[in-house]
Amino acid sequence: MSQQHALANLYEELRNIEILDRIYDFATSPDPTNDHLYARRQIRRKEITEEIEMLGACKSAPWSPAMLSGAIAIICTVGYAVIYYSLR
């Protein structure tokens, strides 16, 4: 299973938990079974967020503007040196 697919499944499960929690919040009569299920959903929600953070941490960091400008500067310097020494 790819990382993108796993993240999509986790986000979908998180949305489902959110919907069930909204239903629980709007319930008018207290029910011990619903209270138990609500507590289990909160535990699962915490597990899902930890998994998402772990999968997000595995992903390589995106190029920051400082890294990009540094790479461009190095490429320009090398290009200038090649042109300068080739025309000599």
Secondary structure, DSSP 8 states (H G I E B T S, - for coil): --HHHHHHHHHHHHHHHHHHHHHHHT-SS--HHHHHHHHHHHHHHHHHHHHHHHHHHHS-----HHHHHHHHHHHHHHHHHHHHHH--
